[in-house]
Amino acid sequence: MPATRDFPLLKTEVRLRAQEPKERPEKMRVANLSFRYAAKKAVDSVTMPFYERLITAIIGPSGCGKSTLLRTLNRMNDTIPGIIVEGKILLDGQDIYAPRFDVIHLRRRVGMVFQQPNPFPKSIYDNVAFGLRINGLAPSRAELDDRVERALRQAALWSEVKDRLHRNALQLSGGEQQRVCIARALAVQPEVLLMDEPASALDPISTAKIEELMFELKKDYTIVIVTHNMQQAARVSDYTAFLLSGTLVEFSPTPQLFTTPADLRTESYITGRFG
C-alpha cells in the first residue's frame, strides 16, 4: 500500500513519491511563452519545464489560460484565426514552433485526451486502430491487432472489452469511453500525453480508475494534466503550476505548493478564498 501524506491546506491525502522529481531530465519546456487570441492575451510570458516520466498538473480558476497553455504544447490552437504565439516551446530541445517543424509528427509524439470522452462512432477496435492506420504504423493485420491490444491493456480496458472489440464504442459507459480515447492516443506510442480535465465528466469510480491509470502510464510517458480539481492535482501530480490571468504565479513540487506555497495568491486559491 503506498504511503500517504496529509496536505493541511487542501485537506486531502497524496501518495509519497519514491523518487525525487529533480532526478528526471526535462522532456519539454515553455520559455517566455505568450499566446494571444487577436487582442486578448490568454498566456503571458510563461516559463516552466515538464519533466520526463512525471505528472505535471496545471491548476487555476476558470479562464486563467490552463487549457490554452496545454493546447500550445502540441499546437492544437493553430487552426484558430488571428492567434499570435511568442516565445518558445521545446521538445527534447527542439522548438516546436520553428518554421520547418513537422506538426503531424509533433502530434504523434505529443498525444491528447480531452475533457469530454469523444470516441468516434466506430467499433472499439477501429477507434484504437485509427491513428495506426492513417499513419501507416502497422503494416500487417497481426501487428495492428497486437498494437490495439497493447494500447487497450495500457489503458486498463482490455479485460473489459476483449470479447466485444467490434461493438460500437458509443455503447460503452462514460469512463470506458474515456479509456478508449486514452488507448487511441497511446496506440501511436507518443512520448508526451496531454490530458485536459480528463475526469471532470466522470463519476467518482471512473475518476479513480483514470487516476490509477495515470500512475501506471507515467512509467513510460510524460504527462501534463489540466484540472480544476485541486484534490486530484494533489493526488496524482509530481509538480503543480498555478496560473492566474494567464500568468504563472507559482511552479513547484506538488507537496511544496500545497503545504508551503511561496505566493499568498496560491494559498488563497487552494484554500478556497477565491476561484
Secondary structure, DSSP 8 states (H G I E B T S, - for coil): ---EEEETTTTEEEE--SS-GGGS-EEEEEEEEEEEETTEEEEEEEEEEEETT-EEEEE-STTSSHHHHHHHTTTTTTTSTTEEEEEEEEETTEETTSTT--HHHHHHHEEEE-SS----SSBHHHHHHHHHHHTT---SHHHHHHHHHHHHHHTT-HHHHTT-TTSBGGGS-HHHHHHHHHHHHHHT--SEEEEESTTTTS-HHHHHHHHHHHHHHTTT-EEEEE-S-HHHHHHH-SEEEEEETTEEEEEEEHHHHHHS-SSHHHHHHHTTS--
